[in-house]
């Protein structure tokens, strides 16, 4: 996990180069679609939750964007939304073999929709199903999705127009991530997080997606309970379950919205009254795209540092891969 996190900035830069090379083909697919549907599961779904609010703010008039669990699509539109022939479905899977995401992509193609695949494996089933495949430069990844999550997030943000893809900007972004997301910073916070009974991870919009990605890493690597939610969801119910032995991790958006700042100040005051420790994750970048990548990179460092501090770190999964079986036979 440590090596793969460290390789994340290089994977981002190389993935942005891949998007740049395919820019004309990607633009054609985007121009033809009145609706864009992002599908994925696991870490890919967390990436979608990060990206969707940022993309919606930039979307052209008349273009809508949905983020969906691949499983809900594959099992028969459980969320009540049908794939249309005019949609562009962006399917995200590091391996290109996720049964749920592959089934969703095939369903989309059967419906007449275009499919843009984001996968690290050009010869995968997902890539061969897609109208166009963008290669993620994350290579093999044996454990939790870290490098691949960064590469996927960079690809979707670039496709959305929230990250420049030229070599100069990609190199600058890589250098910024290496400089700002430091291991020392993560270690400093890890002792408090490792001792927590429960970690509550809170953010609005794209920052809620960061919280979801962090909570997934918490369950997979820290092996401790964590709950991701918006600050409002937390204040209106979840707060009843909080205890002084807990830690709240606030994922802070880029500066600029005074209403959000005031809301978070109210929450900080309430948590002080309850004697609950608050840690904050905030990016130095001011633009939403680079800020999202920085926050995800920092959260990954934090998860690894906390797992090491808690003595729970392990490379492999104890239940995934051993008990949880692929759902290929359930999605036919």
Buried (B, 14 or more C-beta within 10 A) or exposed (E): BBEBBBBBBBBBBBBBBBBBEBEEEBEEBBEEBEBBBBBBBBBBBBBBBBBBBBBBEBBEEEBEBBBBBBBBBBBEEEEEBEBBEEBBBBBBBBBBBBBBBBBBBBBBBEBEBBBBBBBBBEEBBBBEBBBBBBBBBBBEBEBBBBBBBBBBBBBBBBBBBBBBBEEEBBEBBBEBBBEBBEBEBBBEBBEBBBEBEBBBBBBBBBBBBBBBBBBBBBEBBBBBBBBBBBBEBBBEEBBEEBEEEBBBBBBBBBEEEEEBEEBBEEBBEBBEEEEBBBBEBBBEBEEBBBBBBBBBBBBBBBBBBBBBBBEEBEEEBEEEEEEEEEBEEEBE
